[in-house]
């Protein structure tokens, strides 16, 4: 089991930052919430701040945790810890993704998502309704 964090980065206008995995990587071409593996000795918050700094060159304030997702892929199982967050410094840059964009909440379901991220969409939809 691999522990992973991801950020549901909100812009204050109802948009969420989404990132597309590059072709050639596991799940290439699918959309995801940005994040990555928790390093040994790191808290979840510390891991998320580090990952978003490395992947997008942004600094974030980590907010409320969303329900964790355990997802079995073919070769690994991940335990995904999503958090709501917002940018406190910087502008997102696609350093590890082939595309990033701000997506209105009501258009999130139209994207082709990495399977482990799909339960997070349902949670976000439930918090709006």
N, CA, C and O atoms as a MOPAC input file, in Angstrom:
PM7 MOZYME 1SCF
protein

 N      0.85400 1    -1.18300 1     0.00000 1
 C      0.00000 1     0.00000 1     0.00000 1
 C      0.89400 1     1.23800 1     0.00000 1
 O      1.83900 1     1.34400 1     0.78200 1
 N      0.57700 1     2.15700 1    -0.88300 1
 C      1.31900 1     3.41100 1    -0.97900 1
 C      0.39900 1     4.54400 1    -0.53300 1
 O     -0.71000 1     4.68600 1    -1.04800 1
 N      0.85500 1     5.34600 1     0.42000 1
 C      0.09000 1     6.49200 1     0.89000 1
 C      0.41100 1     7.70800 1     0.03000 1
 O      1.57300 1     8.05200 1    -0.18800 1
 N     -0.65700 1     8.35200 1    -0.45400 1
 C     -0.54700 1     9.46500 1    -1.39100 1
 C     -1.47700 1    10.58800 1    -0.92400 1
 O     -2.56100 1    10.32800 1    -0.40100 1
 N     -1.04800 1    11.82700 1    -1.11700 1
 C     -1.89800 1    12.98700 1    -0.84400 1
 C     -2.25700 1    13.66600 1    -2.15300 1
 O     -1.52400 1    13.56300 1    -3.13700 1
 N     -3.38800 1    14.36000 1    -2.16000 1
 C     -3.71000 1    15.20000 1    -3.31400 1
 C     -4.44600 1    16.43600 1    -2.83300 1
 O     -5.10800 1    16.43100 1    -1.79600 1
 N     -4.31000 1    17.49000 1    -3.61600 1
 C     -4.93200 1    18.76300 1    -3.27600 1
 C     -6.06600 1    19.09100 1    -4.21100 1
 O     -5.90700 1    19.07600 1    -5.43200 1
 N     -7.21200 1    19.38900 1    -3.63400 1
 C     -8.33400 1    19.94000 1    -4.39100 1
 C     -8.17600 1    21.45100 1    -4.22300 1
 O     -8.69100 1    22.05200 1    -3.28000 1
 N     -7.44600 1    22.04500 1    -5.17300 1
 C     -7.06200 1    23.45500 1    -5.08500 1
 C     -8.19000 1    24.30500 1    -5.64800 1
 O     -8.52200 1    24.21200 1    -6.83000 1
 N     -8.77600 1    25.13500 1    -4.79300 1
 C     -9.89300 1    25.99100 1    -5.17800 1
 C     -9.39600 1    27.41800 1    -5.39500 1
 O     -8.45800 1    27.86700 1    -4.73600 1
 N    -10.04100 1    28.12800 1    -6.33500 1
 C     -9.59800 1    29.49100 1    -6.63000 1
 C    -10.49200 1    30.57600 1    -6.03400 1
 O    -10.22900 1    31.76200 1    -6.23500 1
 N    -11.53800 1    30.20000 1    -5.30900 1
 C    -12.43300 1    31.20300 1    -4.72700 1
 C    -13.56100 1    31.61900 1    -5.64400 1
 O    -14.43600 1    32.38300 1    -5.23800 1
 N    -13.55900 1    31.13000 1    -6.88000 1
 C    -14.60300 1    31.46300 1    -7.84900 1
 C    -15.35300 1    30.21700 1    -8.31500 1
 O    -16.05400 1    30.25400 1    -9.32600 1
 N    -15.20700 1    29.12300 1    -7.58500 1
 C    -15.89200 1    27.89000 1    -7.95400 1
 C    -15.11900 1    27.01000 1    -8.91400 1
 O    -15.66500 1    26.03600 1    -9.43100 1
 N    -13.86000 1    27.33000 1    -9.16400 1
 C    -13.02700 1    26.53900 1   -10.06200 1
 C    -12.02300 1    25.70100 1    -9.26700 1
 O    -11.57000 1    26.09100 1    -8.19200 1
 N    -11.69400 1    24.54100 1    -9.83200 1
 C    -10.76200 1    23.60300 1    -9.21400 1
 C     -9.60100 1    23.37700 1   -10.18100 1
 O     -9.81300 1    23.22500 1   -11.38400 1
 N     -8.37900 1    23.35500 1    -9.65600 1
 C     -7.19800 1    23.09500 1   -10.47600 1
 C     -7.09500 1    21.60000 1   -10.77100 1
 O     -7.04300 1    20.78000 1    -9.85500 1
 N     -7.06600 1    21.25700 1   -12.05700 1
 C     -6.95300 1    19.86000 1   -12.47900 1
 C     -5.72200 1    19.70900 1   -13.36700 1
 O     -5.31200 1    20.65000 1   -14.04600 1
 N     -5.14100 1    18.51000 1   -13.35100 1
 C     -3.88000 1    18.26200 1   -14.04500 1
 C     -3.98900 1    16.97000 1   -14.85500 1
 O     -4.53400 1    15.97400 1   -14.37900 1
 N     -3.46700 1    16.99700 1   -16.07900 1
 C     -3.49500 1    15.79300 1   -16.91700 1
 C     -2.13100 1    15.12500 1   -16.90300 1
 O     -1.10100 1    15.75600 1   -17.14000 1
 N     -2.15400 1    13.81100 1   -16.61600 1
 C     -0.91800 1    13.02600 1   -16.56700 1
 C     -0.33800 1    12.90600 1   -17.97200 1
 O     -1.08300 1    12.69300 1   -18.92800 1
 N      0.97500 1    13.04000 1   -18.11100 1
 C      1.58300 1    12.97500 1   -19.44000 1
 C      1.53600 1    11.56900 1   -20.04000 1
 O      1.58200 1    10.56900 1   -19.32400 1
 N      1.44500 1    11.51800 1   -21.35900 1
 C      1.50500 1    10.24000 1   -22.07200 1
 C      2.81700 1     9.55400 1   -21.71900 1
 O      3.83800 1    10.21600 1   -21.53100 1
 N      2.79000 1     8.23700 1   -21.63000 1
 C      3.99400 1     7.48500 1   -21.31800 1
 C      4.14400 1     7.18500 1   -19.83800 1
 O      4.91000 1     6.29600 1   -19.46600 1
 N      3.42500 1     7.91200 1   -18.98100 1
 C      3.43300 1     7.62700 1   -17.54800 1
 C      2.23200 1     6.74400 1   -17.22500 1
 O      1.28100 1     6.67500 1   -18.00400 1
 N      2.27700 1     6.06900 1   -16.07600 1
 C      1.11800 1     5.30100 1   -15.60900 1
 C     -0.10700 1     6.21600 1   -15.61700 1
 O     -0.05900 1     7.32300 1   -15.08000 1
 N     -1.19700 1     5.76000 1   -16.22100 1
 C     -2.43600 1     6.51600 1   -16.34000 1
 C     -2.27500 1     7.78200 1   -17.18200 1
 O     -2.97500 1     8.77100 1   -16.96600 1
 N     -1.35100 1     7.74400 1   -18.14000 1
 C     -1.11500 1     8.88800 1   -19.01600 1
 C     -2.38400 1     9.30600 1   -19.74300 1
 O     -3.15400 1     8.46500 1   -20.20600 1
 N     -2.59200 1    10.61800 1   -19.83900 1
 C     -3.74900 1    11.17500 1   -20.52500 1
 C     -4.96800 1    11.35300 1   -19.63100 1
 O     -5.95100 1    11.97000 1   -20.04100 1
 N     -4.91600 1    10.81900 1   -18.41500 1
 C     -6.04800 1    10.96900 1   -17.49800 1
 C     -5.83400 1    12.16900 1   -16.58100 1
 O     -4.70200 1    12.55300 1   -16.28600 1
 N     -6.93300 1    12.74500 1   -16.14400 1
 C     -6.89700 1    13.90900 1   -15.26700 1
 C     -6.82000 1    13.46700 1   -13.81300 1
 O     -7.30000 1    12.39400 1   -13.44800 1
 N     -6.20800 1    14.31400 1   -12.99100 1
 C     -6.08000 1    14.02400 1   -11.57100 1
 C     -6.00600 1    15.32500 1   -10.78600 1
 O     -5.79500 1    16.40700 1   -11.33400 1
 N     -6.19000 1    15.17300 1    -9.48000 1
 C     -5.89800 1    16.26700 1    -8.56800 1
 C     -4.41000 1    16.15000 1    -8.24000 1
 O     -3.92600 1    15.04400 1    -7.99600 1
 N     -3.67300 1    17.26300 1    -8.22900 1
 C     -2.22200 1    17.18300 1    -8.04100 1
 C     -1.82800 1    16.70400 1    -6.64100 1
 O     -2.52700 1    16.95500 1    -5.65900 1
 N     -0.70600 1    16.01700 1    -6.58100 1
 C     -0.19300 1    15.52300 1    -5.30800 1
 C      0.85400 1    14.45700 1    -5.54100 1
 O      1.46400 1    14.39800 1    -6.60900 1
 N      1.06400 1    13.61800 1    -4.54500 1
 C      2.05900 1    12.56200 1    -4.69400 1
 C      2.27000 1    11.80600 1    -3.39900 1
 O      1.52600 1    11.96100 1    -2.43100 1
 N      3.30700 1    10.98200 1    -3.41000 1
 C      3.59400 1    10.07700 1    -2.29000 1
 C      4.03900 1    10.84300 1    -1.03900 1
 O      4.69500 1    11.88200 1    -1.11100 1
 N      3.65300 1    10.28400 1     0.09700 1
 C      4.09300 1    10.81100 1     1.38700 1
 C      5.44500 1    10.18500 1     1.70400 1
 O      5.57000 1     8.96200 1     1.75100 1
 N      6.45500 1    11.02300 1     1.92100 1
 C      7.78600 1    10.53000 1     2.27300 1
 C      7.82000 1    10.11300 1     3.74100 1
 O      7.02400 1    10.59000 1     4.55000 1
 N      8.73800 1     9.22800 1     4.07000 1
 C      8.92100 1     8.76100 1     5.44000 1
 C      9.15000 1     9.94600 1     6.36700 1
 O      9.98500 1    10.80800 1     6.09200 1
 N      8.40400 1     9.98100 1     7.46500 1
 C      8.56900 1    11.04200 1     8.44500 1
 C      7.76400 1    12.29700 1     8.17100 1
 O      7.74000 1    13.20000 1     9.00800 1
 N      7.09700 1    12.38200 1     7.01500 1
 C      6.30500 1    13.55800 1     6.66600 1
 C      4.87100 1    13.41000 1     7.16900 1
 O      4.31700 1    12.31100 1     7.18300 1
 N      4.28700 1    14.51800 1     7.57600 1
 C      2.84700 1    14.52800 1     7.82900 1
 C      2.14700 1    14.65200 1     6.47600 1
 O      2.78100 1    14.97500 1     5.47200 1
 N      0.87700 1    14.40300 1     6.45500 1
 C      0.11700 1    14.53800 1     5.20300 1
 C      0.15200 1    15.97500 1     4.69900 1
 O      0.33700 1    16.21300 1     3.50600 1
 N     -0.02600 1    16.92900 1     5.60500 1
 C      0.02400 1    18.34300 1     5.20900 1
 C      1.38300 1    18.70000 1     4.61500 1
 O      1.45400 1    19.35500 1     3.57500 1
 N      2.46000 1    18.27300 1     5.27300 1
 C      3.81000 1    18.56700 1     4.77700 1
 C      4.02700 1    17.96300 1     3.39600 1
 O      4.61800 1    18.59900 1     2.52300 1
 N      3.55100 1    16.73700 1     3.19700 1
 C      3.71100 1    16.07900 1     1.89900 1
 C      2.96300 1    16.83500 1     0.81100 1
 O      3.48300 1    17.01800 1    -0.29000 1
 N      1.75100 1    17.27300 1     1.11100 1
 C      0.95800 1    17.98600 1     0.10400 1
 C      1.61400 1    19.31600 1    -0.25600 1
 O      1.70600 1    19.66900 1    -1.43200 1
 N      2.06300 1    20.04000 1     0.74100 1
 C      2.73200 1    21.32100 1     0.47000 1
 C      3.96700 1    21.09300 1    -0.39100 1
 O      4.18200 1    21.82000 1    -1.36000 1
 N      4.78300 1    20.09600 1    -0.05500 1
 C      5.99300 1    19.79600 1    -0.82500 1
 C      5.65000 1    19.37900 1    -2.25400 1
 O      6.24800 1    19.87900 1    -3.20700 1
 N      4.69300 1    18.46800 1    -2.40400 1
 C      4.34300 1    17.96800 1    -3.73800 1
 C      3.82200 1    19.08300 1    -4.64800 1
 O      4.19000 1    19.14400 1    -5.82100 1
 N      2.97800 1    19.95500 1    -4.12400 1
 C      2.43500 1    21.02500 1    -4.96800 1
 C      3.50200 1    22.06500 1    -5.30600 1
 O      3.45400 1    22.69400 1    -6.36300 1
 N      4.45600 1    22.23800 1    -4.40600 1
 C      5.59700 1    23.11500 1    -4.69800 1
 C      6.43300 1    22.50300 1    -5.83400 1
 O      6.83200 1    23.20300 1    -6.76400 1
 N      6.69200 1    21.18600 1    -5.74700 1
 C      7.51900 1    20.50900 1    -6.75300 1
 C      6.81000 1    20.39100 1    -8.10800 1
 O      7.42700 1    20.60300 1    -9.15100 1
 N      5.52400 1    20.05600 1    -8.09200 1
 C      4.79600 1    19.79900 1    -9.33600 1
 C      4.30200 1    21.06100 1   -10.03200 1
 O      4.24400 1    21.11300 1   -11.26100 1
 N      3.94600 1    22.08000 1    -9.24600 1
 C      3.25500 1    23.24100 1    -9.81700 1
 C      3.89100 1    24.58100 1    -9.46800 1
 O      3.46000 1    25.62600 1    -9.95400 1
 N      4.92800 1    24.54300 1    -8.61300 1
 C      5.60500 1    25.76400 1    -8.15600 1
 C      4.62600 1    26.74900 1    -7.50300 1
 O      4.64100 1    27.94700 1    -7.78200 1
 N      3.76700 1    26.19800 1    -6.61800 1
 C      2.84400 1    27.02700 1    -5.84300 1
 C      2.98900 1    26.68500 1    -4.37100 1
 O      3.40900 1    25.58500 1    -4.00900 1
 N      2.63500 1    27.64200 1    -3.53200 1
 C      2.55100 1    27.43700 1    -2.08900 1
 C      1.07000 1    27.42700 1    -1.74100 1
 O      0.31700 1    28.29100 1    -2.19100 1
 N      0.65500 1    26.45900 1    -0.94900 1
 C     -0.75300 1    26.33600 1    -0.60400 1
 C     -0.96700 1    26.33000 1     0.89900 1
 O     -0.07500 1    25.98600 1     1.67500 1
 N     -2.17200 1    26.72100 1     1.28500 1
 C     -2.65000 1    26.53600 1     2.65200 1
 C     -3.56000 1    25.31700 1     2.60500 1
 O     -4.51100 1    25.27400 1     1.82500 1
 N     -3.26700 1    24.33500 1     3.43700 1
 C     -4.03000 1    23.09700 1     3.45200 1
 C     -5.23100 1    23.27100 1     4.37200 1
 O     -5.10700 1    23.70700 1     5.51600 1
 N     -6.40200 1    22.91700 1     3.83600 1
 C     -7.64000 1    23.04500 1     4.59100 1
 C     -8.19300 1    21.69500 1     5.01200 1
 O     -7.45500 1    20.79900 1     5.42100 1
 N     -9.49700 1    21.57200 1     4.90200 1
 C    -10.22500 1    20.40100 1     5.38500 1
 C     -9.87100 1    19.13800 1     4.61100 1
 O     -9.73800 1    19.15000 1     3.38700 1
 N     -9.72200 1    18.05300 1     5.35700 1
 C     -9.50400 1    16.74400 1     4.73900 1
 C    -10.82900 1    16.21400 1     4.20800 1
 O    -11.87500 1    16.38700 1     4.83400 1
 N    -10.77500 1    15.57100 1     3.05500 1
 C    -11.92800 1    14.86700 1     2.49200 1
 C    -11.75000 1    13.38700 1     2.80200 1
 O    -10.66000 1    12.97300 1     3.19500 1
 N    -12.79900 1    12.57800 1     2.63500 1
 C    -12.66400 1    11.14600 1     2.94200 1
 C    -11.55300 1    10.48600 1     2.12100 1
 O    -11.41900 1    10.73200 1     0.92200 1
 N    -10.76400 1     9.64800 1     2.78600 1
 C     -9.67800 1     8.95800 1     2.09000 1
 C    -10.24600 1     7.91900 1     1.13100 1
 O    -11.35900 1     7.42300 1     1.30800 1
 N     -9.44900 1     7.60400 1     0.11000 1
 C     -9.83500 1     6.64800 1    -0.92100 1
 C     -8.77100 1     5.55900 1    -0.98100 1
 O     -7.58300 1     5.85700 1    -1.10900 1
 N     -9.18500 1     4.31700 1    -0.89000 1
 C     -8.26400 1     3.20600 1    -1.10300 1
 C     -8.59200 1     2.62100 1    -2.46800 1
 O     -9.73200 1     2.23900 1    -2.73200 1
 N     -7.57100 1     2.55300 1    -3.34600 1
 C     -7.82800 1     2.12500 1    -4.71800 1
 C     -6.81000 1     1.08100 1    -5.17200 1
 O     -5.60800 1     1.34500 1    -5.17700 1
 N     -7.28800 1    -0.10200 1    -5.55400 1
 C     -6.37200 1    -1.13500 1    -6.05600 1
 C     -6.16600 1    -1.00300 1    -7.56200 1
 O     -7.08600 1    -1.24100 1    -8.34500 1
 N     -4.96100 1    -0.62600 1    -7.95800 1
 C     -4.58700 1    -0.68300 1    -9.36900 1
 C     -4.02500 1    -2.07200 1    -9.63400 1
 O     -3.91900 1    -2.88000 1    -8.71100 1
 N     -3.66200 1    -2.36100 1   -10.87900 1
 C     -3.18600 1    -3.69800 1   -11.23100 1
 C     -1.98500 1    -4.14500 1   -10.40300 1
 O     -1.95100 1    -5.27400 1    -9.91400 1
 N     -1.00800 1    -3.26700 1   -10.24800 1
 C      0.23700 1    -3.65600 1    -9.58300 1
 C      0.41800 1    -3.08000 1    -8.18400 1
 O      1.24900 1    -3.56900 1    -7.42000 1
 N     -0.34900 1    -2.04600 1    -7.83900 1
 C     -0.22600 1    -1.42000 1    -6.51800 1
 C     -1.60400 1    -1.00000 1    -6.00500 1
 O     -2.55000 1    -0.83200 1    -6.77600 1
 N     -1.68900 1    -0.83900 1    -4.70700 1
 C     -2.87900 1    -0.24400 1    -4.09800 1
 C     -2.44500 1     1.05900 1    -3.46600 1
 O     -1.43500 1     1.11800 1    -2.76500 1
 N     -3.22100 1     2.10900 1    -3.72100 1
 C     -2.89800 1     3.39100 1    -3.10100 1
 C     -3.96600 1     3.75400 1    -2.07800 1
 O     -5.13700 1     3.39600 1    -2.21100 1
 N     -3.52700 1     4.47100 1    -1.06300 1
 C     -4.44900 1     5.07800 1    -0.10900 1
 C     -4.27600 1     6.57700 1    -0.29400 1
 O     -3.23200 1     7.14400 1     0.02800 1
 N     -5.32100 1     7.20800 1    -0.81900 1
 C     -5.26800 1     8.60100 1    -1.23400 1
 C     -5.94600 1     9.47200 1    -0.17900 1
 O     -7.08900 1     9.23000 1     0.21100 1
 N     -5.21500 1    10.48800 1     0.27300 1
 C     -5.71400 1    11.42500 1     1.27500 1
 C     -5.91500 1    12.79300 1     0.61300 1
 O     -4.95100 1    13.53900 1     0.44600 1
 N     -7.15600 1    13.13300 1     0.23400 1
 C     -7.41500 1    14.42400 1    -0.41200 1
 C     -7.69600 1    15.53300 1     0.60300 1
 O     -8.28900 1    15.30200 1     1.65700 1
 N     -7.25800 1    16.73100 1     0.25500 1
 C     -7.47900 1    17.91000 1     1.09600 1
 C     -7.93300 1    19.07400 1     0.23100 1
 O     -7.43400 1    19.26600 1    -0.87800 1
 N     -8.87300 1    19.84400 1     0.74000 1
 C     -9.18100 1    21.12400 1     0.12400 1
 C     -8.02300 1    22.05500 1     0.43500 1
 O     -7.47200 1    22.00700 1     1.53500 1
 N     -7.64600 1    22.89500 1    -0.50600 1
 C     -6.58800 1    23.86200 1    -0.24500 1
 C     -6.72500 1    25.03700 1    -1.20400 1
 O     -7.49300 1    24.98900 1    -2.16500 1
 N     -5.97800 1    26.07500 1    -0.92900 1
 C     -5.95500 1    27.23200 1    -1.82800 1
 C     -4.53200 1    27.78900 1    -1.90100 1
 O     -3.71800 1    27.60900 1    -0.99600 1
 N     -4.27300 1    28.46100 1    -3.00000 1
 C     -2.93300 1    29.00600 1    -3.26200 1
 C     -2.72400 1    30.26000 1    -2.42500 1
 O     -3.58200 1    31.14200 1    -2.38100 1
 N     -1.57800 1    30.32900 1    -1.76600 1
 C     -1.20100 1    31.53700 1    -1.02600 1
 C     -0.05600 1    32.28100 1    -1.71600 1
 O      0.20700 1    33.44600 1    -1.41600 1
 N      0.62600 1    31.59300 1    -2.64800 1
 C      1.71300 1    32.23800 1    -3.37900 1
 C      1.99700 1    31.46700 1    -4.65800 1
 O      2.00600 1    30.23600 1    -4.67000 1
 N      2.23000 1    32.21800 1    -5.74500 1
 C      2.61200 1    31.61900 1    -7.01500 1
 C      1.43700 1    31.41100 1    -7.96300 1
 O      0.27000 1    31.56800 1    -7.60500 1
 N      1.80200 1    31.05200 1    -9.18400 1
 C      0.82400 1    30.73700 1   -10.22800 1
 C      1.17500 1    29.34500 1   -10.74100 1
 O      2.33800 1    29.07700 1   -11.04300 1
 N      0.18600 1    28.45300 1   -10.84400 1
 C      0.47800 1    27.06700 1   -11.21900 1
 C      1.18700 1    26.95900 1   -12.56900 1
 O      0.81500 1    27.61300 1   -13.54300 1
 N      2.21300 1    26.11800 1   -12.59400 1
 C      2.96300 1    25.82700 1   -13.81700 1
 C      3.02300 1    24.31000 1   -13.98500 1
 O      3.28500 1    23.59300 1   -13.01900 1
 N      2.78200 1    23.81100 1   -15.20000 1
 C      2.75700 1    22.35600 1   -15.43000 1
 C      4.15700 1    21.75000 1   -15.53200 1
 O      4.63500 1    21.45900 1   -16.62800 1
 N      4.80900 1    21.56300 1   -14.38300 1
 C      6.16900 1    21.03500 1   -14.38200 1
 C      6.19700 1    19.51600 1   -14.57800 1
 O      7.17600 1    18.98500 1   -15.10200 1
 N      5.13800 1    18.81000 1   -14.16500 1
 C      5.11100 1    17.35300 1   -14.27500 1
 C      3.87200 1    16.82800 1   -14.99200 1
 O      3.67900 1    15.61500 1   -15.07900 1
 N      3.03800 1    17.71300 1   -15.50100 1
 C      1.82500 1    17.33800 1   -16.22200 1
 C      1.88600 1    17.93500 1   -17.61700 1
 O      2.58700 1    18.92000 1   -17.85000 1
 N      1.13600 1    17.32700 1   -18.55800 1
 C      1.18200 1    17.91100 1   -19.90300 1
 C      0.13900 1    19.00900 1   -20.08400 1
 O      0.18100 1    19.74700 1   -21.06800 1
 N     -0.80300 1    19.12200 1   -19.13600 1
 C     -1.75800 1    20.22900 1   -19.16300 1
 C     -2.32200 1    20.42100 1   -17.77500 1
 O     -2.55300 1    19.45700 1   -17.04400 1
 N     -2.54400 1    21.68500 1   -17.41400 1
 C     -3.26700 1    22.01100 1   -16.18900 1
 C     -4.31200 1    23.04800 1   -16.56800 1
 O     -4.14000 1    23.80100 1   -17.52600 1
 N     -5.39800 1    23.07500 1   -15.80200 1
 C     -6.42300 1    24.09300 1   -16.06800 1
 C     -7.30300 1    24.27500 1   -14.84100 1
 O     -7.41100 1    23.40000 1   -13.98300 1
 N     -7.92800 1    25.45000 1   -14.79300 1
 C     -8.95200 1    25.71600 1   -13.79000 1
 C    -10.26700 1    25.27200 1   -14.39100 1
 O    -10.66200 1    25.74300 1   -15.45700 1
 N    -10.94000 1    24.37200 1   -13.71500 1
 C    -12.17000 1    23.78000 1   -14.23600 1
 C    -13.33600 1    24.13100 1   -13.31100 1
 O    -13.24500 1    23.91500 1   -12.10300 1
 N    -14.42400 1    24.66800 1   -13.85700 1
 C    -15.60300 1    24.89600 1   -13.01400 1
 C    -16.07400 1    23.57300 1   -12.40200 1
 O    -16.02400 1    22.52800 1   -13.05000 1
 N    -16.52800 1    23.63100 1   -11.15600 1
 C    -16.97400 1    22.41700 1   -10.46500 1
 C    -17.97600 1    21.62200 1   -11.29000 1
 O    -17.91500 1    20.39300 1   -11.33700 1
 N    -18.90700 1    22.33100 1   -11.94600 1
 C    -19.96100 1    21.62200 1   -12.67400 1
 C    -19.46800 1    20.98400 1   -13.97500 1
 O    -20.23500 1    20.29100 1   -14.64300 1
 N    -18.21000 1    21.20400 1   -14.34200 1
 C    -17.64800 1    20.57400 1   -15.54800 1
 C    -16.63100 1    19.47700 1   -15.22200 1
 O    -16.10800 1    18.83400 1   -16.13300 1
 N    -16.34500 1    19.25500 1   -13.93500 1
 C    -15.34700 1    18.25900 1   -13.54800 1
 C    -15.69000 1    16.86700 1   -14.07500 1
 O    -14.80000 1    16.14000 1   -14.51700 1
 N    -16.94500 1    16.49600 1   -14.03400 1
 C    -17.36900 1    15.14500 1   -14.43900 1
 C    -17.17100 1    14.89300 1   -15.94000 1
 O    -17.20800 1    13.74300 1   -16.37600 1
 N    -16.96500 1    15.93400 1   -16.72000 1
 C    -16.78300 1    15.77900 1   -18.16400 1
 C    -15.37300 1    15.30600 1   -18.53000 1
 O    -15.14000 1    14.87300 1   -19.65800 1
 N    -14.44300 1    15.38600 1   -17.59500 1
 C    -13.06100 1    14.98600 1   -17.86000 1
 C    -12.89300 1    13.48000 1   -17.66300 1
 O    -13.68400 1    12.83900 1   -16.97100 1
 N    -11.85300 1    12.93100 1   -18.27900 1
 C    -11.52000 1    11.50600 1   -18.15400 1
 C    -10.53200 1    11.37100 1   -16.99600 1
 O     -9.35300 1    11.69400 1   -17.14300 1
 N    -11.01400 1    10.89300 1   -15.84000 1
 C    -10.26300 1    10.92200 1   -14.59300 1
 C     -9.51200 1     9.63600 1   -14.31000 1
 O     -9.93400 1     8.55500 1   -14.72300 1
 N     -8.39100 1     9.75700 1   -13.59800 1
 C     -7.71800 1     8.59800 1   -13.01500 1
 C     -8.71000 1     7.96200 1   -12.03500 1
 O     -9.34400 1     8.67900 1   -11.26100 1
 N     -8.85600 1     6.63600 1   -12.05100 1
 C     -9.90400 1     5.98500 1   -11.25500 1
 C     -9.91800 1     6.33400 1    -9.76800 1
 O    -10.99600 1     6.48100 1    -9.19300 1
 N     -8.76400 1     6.47000 1    -9.13400 1
 C     -8.72800 1     6.75300 1    -7.69500 1
 C     -9.27800 1     8.13800 1    -7.36400 1
 O     -9.67900 1     8.38800 1    -6.22700 1
 N     -9.30100 1     9.03800 1    -8.34400 1
 C     -9.79100 1    10.39300 1    -8.10600 1
 C    -11.31100 1    10.49600 1    -8.23900 1
 O    -11.90200 1    11.46500 1    -7.76300 1
 N    -11.94800 1     9.52100 1    -8.87300 1
 C    -13.39300 1     9.57900 1    -9.12100 1
 C    -14.20400 1     9.69000 1    -7.82500 1
 O    -15.14300 1    10.48400 1    -7.78200 1
 N    -13.88600 1     8.93300 1    -6.76700 1
 C    -14.65900 1     9.11000 1    -5.52400 1
 C    -14.56600 1    10.52300 1    -4.93900 1
 O    -15.48300 1    10.96900 1    -4.25000 1
 N    -13.48500 1    11.21100 1    -5.20500 1
 C    -13.33700 1    12.58600 1    -4.71800 1
 C    -14.34200 1    13.49100 1    -5.42900 1
 O    -14.89500 1    14.40700 1    -4.82000 1
 N    -14.57500 1    13.23500 1    -6.71400 1
 C    -15.57000 1    14.01500 1    -7.46400 1
 C    -16.94300 1    13.88900 1    -6.81700 1
 O    -17.66200 1    14.87700 1    -6.66200 1
 N    -17.29900 1    12.65800 1    -6.44100 1
 C    -18.60700 1    12.43400 1    -5.80600 1
 C    -18.69700 1    13.20700 1    -4.48600 1
 O    -19.74500 1    13.76300 1    -4.15900 1
 N    -17.61400 1    13.23700 1    -3.74500 1
 C    -17.57400 1    13.96400 1    -2.48100 1
 C    -17.74000 1    15.47000 1    -2.72600 1
 O    -18.47800 1    16.14300 1    -2.00600 1
 N    -17.05400 1    15.98700 1    -3.74100 1
 C    -17.16500 1    17.41600 1    -4.06400 1
 C    -18.58200 1    17.76400 1    -4.49800 1
 O    -19.10700 1    18.81400 1    -4.12700 1
 N    -19.19900 1    16.89200 1    -5.27700 1
 C    -20.56800 1    17.13200 1    -5.72800 1
 C    -21.51500 1    17.15700 1    -4.53800 1
 O    -22.42100 1    17.98800 1    -4.48200 1
 N    -21.31400 1    16.25800 1    -3.59500 1
 C    -22.17000 1    16.18400 1    -2.41300 1
 C    -22.01900 1    17.42800 1    -1.53300 1
 O    -22.97900 1    17.83600 1    -0.87800 1
 N    -20.83100 1    18.03200 1    -1.50800 1
 C    -20.62500 1    19.20800 1    -0.65400 1
 C    -21.23000 1    20.45900 1    -1.26200 1
 O    -21.42600 1    21.44900 1    -0.55600 1
 N    -21.53500 1    20.44300 1    -2.56700 1
 C    -22.13700 1    21.58700 1    -3.23200 1
 C    -23.66100 1    21.54000 1    -3.11400 1
 O    -24.31500 1    22.57400 1    -2.97000 1
 N    -24.21500 1    20.33400 1    -3.17700 1
 C    -25.67600 1    20.18600 1    -3.21200 1
 C    -26.29700 1    20.34400 1    -1.84400 1
 O    -27.51600 1    20.24700 1    -1.70400 1

